[in-house]
Amino acid sequence: MKLVSVFRKSMKEQTRDILVLSLSLVFAPFFVLLYWLFFPGGSTTYGVLVINHDEKVQLADGLAVSGGDDVIEIMKEMTYASEDPLLEVIEVTGRAKAEILLRDRDAEVLVIIPAGFSRALLAARQGDEQVDAPVTLVGDLTNPYYAVAAVMANAALEEYVTEAAGLQRPIQIREEALGASAARSEFEVYVPGLLVFSVVMLIFQASMVIAREVEAGTLRRLQITRMTSVDFLGGVSLSVVLVGVASVLLTFLTAWALGFHSQGPLWVAIAVGAVTSISIVGAGLIVAALSKTVNQAFLIANFPLTLFMFFSGAIYPLPRVPLFTVSGRVIGLYDILPPTHAVVALNKVLTLGVGLREVAYELVMLVVLSVTYLAAGTWLFQRTHMRAE
């Protein structure tokens, strides 16, 4: 039958390109494995910072009441049904340090327990419902995890206050937003991630432009001129980076025309986008080094694209997976992905209104990753194409 003949021919052609066939088969299982590795327990622990200004109150019978400490203990004891901790409670002494952690999204909410908290509870127990000792919750309202962490912290306060004072909500809860996070519309919340998306899409451009030169045989002709891999890849990379900067500007102008406004200096956001585009070009070079045709480059590029989009926080937030700490800075599993730092930096600038100094760490990490990705791509391309031709 002709159908059988066509089937055999098609299968032979597909098996000749083992790389593309293998990628097509393992793409989805690979990401199932990644999600299983990243979320083995199925639960997220939310970071809660606490500044406890409360003082112990000594009672006439010799007992001491320390409401602030008791609330902290209740928050620490909150767990899932699996007994995994629900909240990671960290006591801090200064609000400035706490706000840095909130901006970096190393924690979700700051709980400030006021001085006189225990005295207010005792007064409420004695019938004085007009107590003035409000507990303050501080956070980035554009962080989706903030709402969950704030609700859980508030639940711990409710539980203790109701039991200690015998009244419903004798203590007021105040909420303070970081930067302009309270004034952002739902559309504005997504703009930083969309800017990162505009840069990440460059991986197709970077890999396919180079693969086109390989497939067309242009690379071989260029080699006759004694051109080095650095010359070739450097020229292509600069052109793609220029396209990346133009993409960031065009995306921002579109958002601005639709009502978005940056709270911080726009030039810092553009600098973040430019450096991020360099790292994405590096990833594109690695893809191009593994490709012999444009079609191959397109298929292979989907792997890093999916990693960059779904495991960096650009599309939706992911819980941090800490690996180790360096000089007080938590290094997480996703930190090897350049867009992870770009998302944090752009949110700081565009939403929280910070400047260059506050995103210096993210920029340094982007530069380090850019150099690493570019070096790896250049070396791999040299071995797979420049020597083989």
Buried (B, 14 or more C-beta within 10 A) or exposed (E): EEEEEEEEEEEEEEEEBEEBBEBEEEEEEEBEEBEEEEEEEEBBBBBBBBBBEBBEBEEEEEEEBBBBBBBBEBBBEBEEEEEEBBBBBBEBEEBEEBBBBBBBBBBBBBBBBBEBBBBBBBBBBEEEEEBEBBBBBBBBBBBEBBEBBBEBBBBBBBBBBBEBBEBEEBBEBEBEBBBBBEEBEEEBBBBBBBBBBBBBBBBBBBBBBBBBBBBEEEBEEBBEEEBEBEEBBEEBBEBBBEBBBEBBBEBBEEBEEEEBEBBBBBEBBBBBBBBBBBBBBBBBBBBBBBBBBBBBBBBBBBBBBBBBBBBBBBBEBBBBEEEEEEEEEBBBBBBBBBBBBBBBBBBBBBBBBBEBEBBEBBBEBBBEBBEBBBEBBBBBBBEBBBEEE
